[in-house]
Structure formats: C-alpha cells, structure tokens
Amino acid sequence: MEISKNTLVSLSDKQEYSDFNGEIVMINIQNGNYYNLPYVGTAVWKLLEASPMSIENIADSIITEFDIDKERFIKDLTSFIIELKKNGLVDIS
C-alpha cells in the first residue's frame, strides 16, 4: 500500500461511529469489529468528519493543536492511516 504526504484520506462508508465521552468508538459494519481511538486519533477522525484531507494537511492541523514534530507525526500518522485502511475504516486515494 503506497501512501505519501499527498494521499487523500476519507472516512469509509463501511463503518459507523459515535463520540463517546470525547473518544471515537466505531464499528466496521461488514465484519462487526469494534474499535476506539485515543486522544490524537480522535482529533484526526474529527478532521476527516468535515471532509477528506491529505496526510500533510491532517498533520498541519494536528501540530497546531499539539506540540508534535511534523516529520515524526507524519510517519506515525501514515502508520495509523494504514491500520485504519486495513480495518476498513478509511479510504485512501
């Protein structure tokens, strides 16, 4: 799976989610698996609720809110997005 800073990420239509006390809890409606996102993951998810975004734009938004090194965060974010994609929770293009 090839992902770059310009890869566009969007929420998959194969999942349902809810904000539960400030944490996103979701279910993949095809396989029935449940997931929850920790603090920064929830912040990323909320950005994607508004519209699809590139990895770099997500990183730019998050690093203004949190004190995080951009290049390090992009690496972590890329891994996170790959896991979400493998679990059918986001789409990439």
Secondary structure as a PSIPRED ss2 file (coil, helix, strand):
# PSIPRED VFORMAT (PSIPRED V4.0)

   1 M C   1.000  0.000  0.000
   2 E C   1.000  0.000  0.000
   3 I C   1.000  0.000  0.000
   4 S C   1.000  0.000  0.000
   5 K C   1.000  0.000  0.000
   6 N C   1.000  0.000  0.000
   7 T C   1.000  0.000  0.000
   8 L E   0.000  0.000  1.000
   9 V E   0.000  0.000  1.000
  10 S E   0.000  0.000  1.000
  11 L E   0.000  0.000  1.000
  12 S C   1.000  0.000  0.000
  13 D C   1.000  0.000  0.000
  14 K C   1.000  0.000  0.000
  15 Q E   0.000  0.000  1.000
  16 E E   0.000  0.000  1.000
  17 Y E   0.000  0.000  1.000
  18 S E   0.000  0.000  1.000
  19 D E   0.000  0.000  1.000
  20 F E   0.000  0.000  1.000
  21 N C   1.000  0.000  0.000
  22 G C   1.000  0.000  0.000
  23 E E   0.000  0.000  1.000
  24 I E   0.000  0.000  1.000
  25 V E   0.000  0.000  1.000
  26 M E   0.000  0.000  1.000
  27 I E   0.000  0.000  1.000
  28 N E   0.000  0.000  1.000
  29 I C   1.000  0.000  0.000
  30 Q C   1.000  0.000  0.000
  31 N C   1.000  0.000  0.000
  32 G C   1.000  0.000  0.000
  33 N C   1.000  0.000  0.000
  34 Y E   0.000  0.000  1.000
  35 Y E   0.000  0.000  1.000
  36 N E   0.000  0.000  1.000
  37 L C   1.000  0.000  0.000
  38 P C   1.000  0.000  0.000
  39 Y H   0.000  1.000  0.000
  40 V H   0.000  1.000  0.000
  41 G H   0.000  1.000  0.000
  42 T H   0.000  1.000  0.000
  43 A H   0.000  1.000  0.000
  44 V H   0.000  1.000  0.000
  45 W H   0.000  1.000  0.000
  46 K H   0.000  1.000  0.000
  47 L H   0.000  1.000  0.000
  48 L H   0.000  1.000  0.000
  49 E H   0.000  1.000  0.000
  50 A H   0.000  1.000  0.000
  51 S C   1.000  0.000  0.000
  52 P C   1.000  0.000  0.000
  53 M E   0.000  0.000  1.000
  54 S E   0.000  0.000  1.000
  55 I H   0.000  1.000  0.000
  56 E H   0.000  1.000  0.000
  57 N H   0.000  1.000  0.000
  58 I H   0.000  1.000  0.000
  59 A H   0.000  1.000  0.000
  60 D H   0.000  1.000  0.000
  61 S H   0.000  1.000  0.000
  62 I H   0.000  1.000  0.000
  63 I H   0.000  1.000  0.000
  64 T H   0.000  1.000  0.000
  65 E H   0.000  1.000  0.000
  66 F C   1.000  0.000  0.000
  67 D C   1.000  0.000  0.000
  68 I C   1.000  0.000  0.000
  69 D C   1.000  0.000  0.000
  70 K H   0.000  1.000  0.000
  71 E H   0.000  1.000  0.000
  72 R H   0.000  1.000  0.000
  73 F H   0.000  1.000  0.000
  74 I H   0.000  1.000  0.000
  75 K H   0.000  1.000  0.000
  76 D H   0.000  1.000  0.000
  77 L H   0.000  1.000  0.000
  78 T H   0.000  1.000  0.000
  79 S H   0.000  1.000  0.000
  80 F H   0.000  1.000  0.000
  81 I H   0.000  1.000  0.000
  82 I H   0.000  1.000  0.000
  83 E H   0.000  1.000  0.000
  84 L H   0.000  1.000  0.000
  85 K H   0.000  1.000  0.000
  86 K H   0.000  1.000  0.000
  87 N C   1.000  0.000  0.000
  88 G C   1.000  0.000  0.000
  89 L C   1.000  0.000  0.000
  90 V E   0.000  0.000  1.000
  91 D E   0.000  0.000  1.000
  92 I E   0.000  0.000  1.000
  93 S C   1.000  0.000  0.000
